[in-house]
Amino acid sequence: MIRSYQETDKAKLIDLLRLNTPKYFAPAEEEDFVQYLIKHESEHYVFEDTDGTILGCAGGNWYPESTDGRVAWFIVDPQAQGRGVGMALLQHCLEVLRSNPATTKVIVRTSQFAQGFFAKGGFTFQYREEDYWAPGYDLVLMDLEC
């Protein structure tokens, strides 16, 4: 089940980030994620298993004064990866973003480690900037036309 993020989810989502560090996220990114959750910079969602266990999270919103949407902070429990959790969250975010008829494309700023996941979701590579997030963690910009 996918539902909106609640403040009480914060500790579990930070734990999920830590489970994916350093494979997908640089250790220095944790503080950025905490601030993101505190500021609610976008609508954020969690994926709960039938027993209430949070298996993943993702966010999405629109860029101010633009028709572009964005998705951010996709994190899936390593034990749940490959089970459709991430793709379900991605599809949910895309449905929300596409509900605004003005949305022309959706952008994701990810790393080389998650680039393949977003490519499977239909996103197209635009450019790469080495060591953007941290040494060894490149920025990969991708987009999806709506």
C-alpha positions as CSV (number, residue, x, y, z in Angstrom):
1,M,0.0,0.0,0.0
2,I,1.3,3.5,-0.8
3,R,0.3,6.3,1.4
4,S,1.5,9.9,2.2
5,Y,4.5,10.4,4.5
6,Q,3.8,11.2,8.1
7,E,6.2,12.7,10.6
8,T,6.2,9.5,12.6
9,D,7.8,7.7,9.5
10,K,11.0,9.9,9.7
11,A,13.1,7.5,11.8
12,K,12.2,4.5,9.7
13,L,13.0,6.4,6.4
14,I,16.4,7.5,7.8
15,D,17.0,3.8,8.6
16,L,16.2,2.8,5.0
17,L,18.6,5.5,3.8
18,R,21.3,4.0,6.0
19,L,20.6,0.5,4.7
20,N,21.3,1.9,1.2
21,T,24.5,3.8,2.2
22,P,27.1,3.6,0.7
23,K,25.8,1.4,-2.1
24,Y,23.4,4.1,-3.5
25,F,23.9,7.1,-1.3
26,A,27.0,8.9,0.0
27,P,27.1,9.2,3.8
28,A,27.0,13.0,3.5
29,E,23.6,12.9,1.9
30,E,21.8,11.8,5.1
31,E,21.6,15.4,6.4
32,D,20.1,16.5,3.1
33,F,17.5,13.8,3.4
34,V,16.6,14.8,7.0
35,Q,16.2,18.4,6.0
36,Y,14.1,17.4,3.0
37,L,11.7,15.5,5.3
38,I,11.6,18.3,7.8
39,K,10.8,21.0,5.2
40,H,8.4,18.8,3.2
41,E,9.9,20.1,0.0
42,S,7.6,17.8,-2.0
43,E,4.8,15.4,-1.4
44,H,6.5,12.3,-0.1
45,Y,5.1,8.7,-0.1
46,V,5.8,5.5,1.7
47,F,5.2,1.9,0.6
48,E,4.0,-0.3,3.4
49,D,3.9,-4.1,3.3
50,T,0.7,-5.8,4.4
51,D,2.1,-6.0,8.0
52,G,2.7,-2.3,8.1
53,T,6.5,-2.5,7.5
54,I,7.8,0.4,5.5
55,L,9.7,-1.0,2.5
56,G,10.3,2.2,0.6
57,C,9.7,5.9,0.0
58,A,9.7,8.5,-2.8
59,G,8.7,12.1,-3.4
60,G,7.3,14.2,-6.2
61,N,6.3,17.7,-6.9
62,W,6.4,20.5,-9.5
63,Y,9.2,23.0,-10.0
64,P,8.0,26.5,-9.1
65,E,6.8,28.5,-12.1
66,S,7.4,25.6,-14.5
67,T,5.5,22.8,-16.2
68,D,8.1,20.3,-15.1
69,G,7.6,17.8,-12.4
70,R,10.3,16.1,-10.4
71,V,10.7,12.9,-8.5
72,A,13.2,12.7,-5.6
73,W,14.6,10.5,-2.8
74,F,13.7,7.0,-4.0
75,I,14.7,4.6,-1.3
76,V,13.8,0.9,-1.1
77,D,14.8,-1.6,1.6
78,P,17.6,-3.7,0.1
79,Q,15.6,-6.8,1.1
80,A,12.6,-5.6,-1.0
81,Q,14.6,-4.5,-4.0
82,G,13.6,-6.3,-7.2
83,R,10.0,-7.0,-5.8
84,G,8.3,-4.0,-7.6
85,V,8.3,-1.6,-4.6
86,G,10.4,1.0,-6.3
87,M,8.4,0.8,-9.6
88,A,5.1,1.0,-7.7
89,L,6.3,4.2,-6.0
90,L,7.6,5.6,-9.3
91,Q,4.2,4.9,-11.0
92,H,2.4,6.5,-8.1
93,C,4.5,9.7,-8.3
94,L,4.1,9.9,-12.0
95,E,0.3,9.5,-11.7
96,V,0.2,12.4,-9.2
97,L,2.4,14.6,-11.4
98,R,0.5,13.8,-14.6
99,S,-2.8,14.7,-12.8
100,N,-1.8,18.3,-13.5
101,P,-2.5,18.7,-17.3
102,A,0.2,21.4,-17.5
103,T,3.0,18.9,-16.7
104,T,5.1,18.4,-19.8
105,K,7.9,16.3,-18.4
106,V,9.2,14.8,-15.2
107,I,12.8,15.2,-14.2
108,V,14.9,13.1,-11.8
109,R,18.4,14.0,-10.5
110,T,19.9,10.7,-9.5
111,S,23.2,8.9,-9.5
112,Q,24.8,6.4,-11.8
113,F,23.8,3.7,-9.3
114,A,20.1,4.3,-9.8
115,Q,20.2,5.3,-13.5
116,G,19.2,1.8,-14.7
117,F,16.1,1.8,-12.5
118,F,14.9,5.1,-13.9
119,A,15.7,4.0,-17.5
120,K,13.4,1.0,-16.9
121,G,10.7,3.5,-15.8
122,G,11.0,5.3,-19.2
123,F,13.4,8.1,-18.2
124,T,16.0,9.2,-20.8
125,F,19.5,10.2,-19.9
126,Q,20.3,13.9,-20.4
127,Y,23.7,14.5,-18.8
128,R,26.2,13.4,-16.1
129,E,28.3,15.4,-13.8
130,E,31.1,13.5,-12.0
131,D,31.4,13.6,-8.2
132,Y,28.4,15.9,-7.8
133,W,26.8,14.4,-4.7
134,A,30.2,13.2,-3.3
135,P,33.4,11.7,-4.6
136,G,32.3,8.7,-6.6
137,Y,28.6,9.7,-6.7
138,D,27.8,11.4,-10.0
139,L,24.8,13.5,-10.8
140,V,22.8,11.8,-13.6
141,L,20.0,14.0,-14.9
142,M,17.2,12.1,-16.7
143,D,13.7,13.1,-17.9
144,L,10.5,11.6,-19.0
145,E,8.1,13.4,-21.5
146,C,4.5,13.3,-20.4
